[in-house]
Amino acid sequence: QGYRDLEEDLQVALVEGLYKAHRLHALSSKYISKVTDIEARNRECLQRMPPDEFENLLHPVFQEDEWILVLLGGVLGAIVGLAQVYFLSE
């Protein structure tokens, strides 16, 4: 019985601690964002970045879904090509 009580107390303390940490994180992130003006700095840096560097920055983000885009482009291209053959051959 004592072990179960201890386990329950630990679970309650963990949940309370996570709740407080979440609130602290939300408050601190707002403060840090305001003090450092990080949004404006990021915007300025991204606007000054050359297009090839910007592409290299974003490419890893979309890399896992890239095959879907290639496949979709191929399917749409085939549909448009078949439509052209159908309508222009009449």
CYANA upper distance limits for C-alpha pairs under 8 A (distance plus 0.5 A):
  1 GLN  CA      5 ASP  CA      6.89
  2 GLY  CA      6 LEU  CA      6.71
  3 TYR  CA      7 GLU  CA      6.57
  4 ARG  CA      8 GLU  CA      6.60
  5 ASP  CA      9 ASP  CA      6.60
  6 LEU  CA     10 LEU  CA      6.64
  7 GLU  CA     11 GLN  CA      6.75
  8 GLU  CA     12 VAL  CA      6.74
  9 ASP  CA     13 ALA  CA      6.62
 10 LEU  CA     14 LEU  CA      6.50
 11 GLN  CA     15 VAL  CA      6.70
 12 VAL  CA     16 GLU  CA      6.67
 13 ALA  CA     17 GLY  CA      6.44
 14 LEU  CA     18 LEU  CA      6.59
 15 VAL  CA     19 TYR  CA      6.67
 16 GLU  CA     20 LYS  CA      6.72
 17 GLY  CA     21 ALA  CA      6.52
 18 LEU  CA     22 HIS  CA      6.55
 19 TYR  CA     23 ARG  CA      6.88
 20 LYS  CA     24 LEU  CA      6.58
 21 ALA  CA     25 HIS  CA      6.45
 22 HIS  CA     26 ALA  CA      6.68
 23 ARG  CA     27 LEU  CA      6.74
 24 LEU  CA     28 SER  CA      6.45
 25 HIS  CA     29 SER  CA      6.40
 26 ALA  CA     30 LYS  CA      6.85
 27 LEU  CA     31 TYR  CA      6.81
 28 SER  CA     32 ILE  CA      6.51
 29 SER  CA     33 SER  CA      6.43
 30 LYS  CA     34 LYS  CA      6.65
 31 TYR  CA     35 VAL  CA      6.60
 32 ILE  CA     36 THR  CA      6.42
 32 ILE  CA     37 ASP  CA      8.45
 33 SER  CA     37 ASP  CA      5.99
 33 SER  CA     38 ILE  CA      6.18
 33 SER  CA     39 GLU  CA      7.80
 34 LYS  CA     38 ILE  CA      8.12
 37 ASP  CA     41 ARG  CA      6.98
 38 ILE  CA     42 ASN  CA      6.48
 39 GLU  CA     43 ARG  CA      6.63
 40 ALA  CA     44 GLU  CA      6.63
 41 ARG  CA     45 CYS  CA      6.65
 42 ASN  CA     46 LEU  CA      6.52
 43 ARG  CA     47 GLN  CA      6.61
 44 GLU  CA     48 ARG  CA      6.78
 45 CYS  CA     49 MET  CA      6.65
 46 LEU  CA     54 PHE  CA      7.87
 49 MET  CA     53 GLU  CA      6.95
 49 MET  CA     54 PHE  CA      6.71
 50 PRO  CA     54 PHE  CA      6.80
 51 PRO  CA     55 GLU  CA      6.64
 52 ASP  CA     56 ASN  CA      6.76
 53 GLU  CA     57 LEU  CA      6.67
 54 PHE  CA     58 LEU  CA      6.86
 55 GLU  CA     59 HIS  CA      6.32
 56 ASN  CA     60 PRO  CA      7.98
 58 LEU  CA     62 PHE  CA      7.34
 59 HIS  CA     63 GLN  CA      6.29
 60 PRO  CA     64 GLU  CA      8.19
 62 PHE  CA     66 GLU  CA      6.56
 65 ASP  CA     69 LEU  CA      7.37
 66 GLU  CA     70 VAL  CA      6.85
 67 TRP  CA     71 LEU  CA      6.53
 68 ILE  CA     72 LEU  CA      6.47
 69 LEU  CA     73 GLY  CA      6.50
 70 VAL  CA     74 GLY  CA      6.71
 71 LEU  CA     75 VAL  CA      6.73
 72 LEU  CA     76 LEU  CA      6.57
 73 GLY  CA     77 GLY  CA      6.43
 74 GLY  CA     78 ALA  CA      6.63
 75 VAL  CA     79 ILE  CA      6.75
 76 LEU  CA     80 VAL  CA      6.68
 77 GLY  CA     81 GLY  CA      6.51
 78 ALA  CA     82 LEU  CA      6.59
 79 ILE  CA     83 ALA  CA      6.64
 80 VAL  CA     84 GLN  CA      6.66
 81 GLY  CA     85 VAL  CA      6.79
 82 LEU  CA     86 TYR  CA      6.62
 83 ALA  CA     87 PHE  CA      6.53
 84 GLN  CA     88 LEU  CA      6.14
 84 GLN  CA     89 SER  CA      8.48
 85 VAL  CA     89 SER  CA      6.23
 86 TYR  CA     90 GLU  CA      7.45
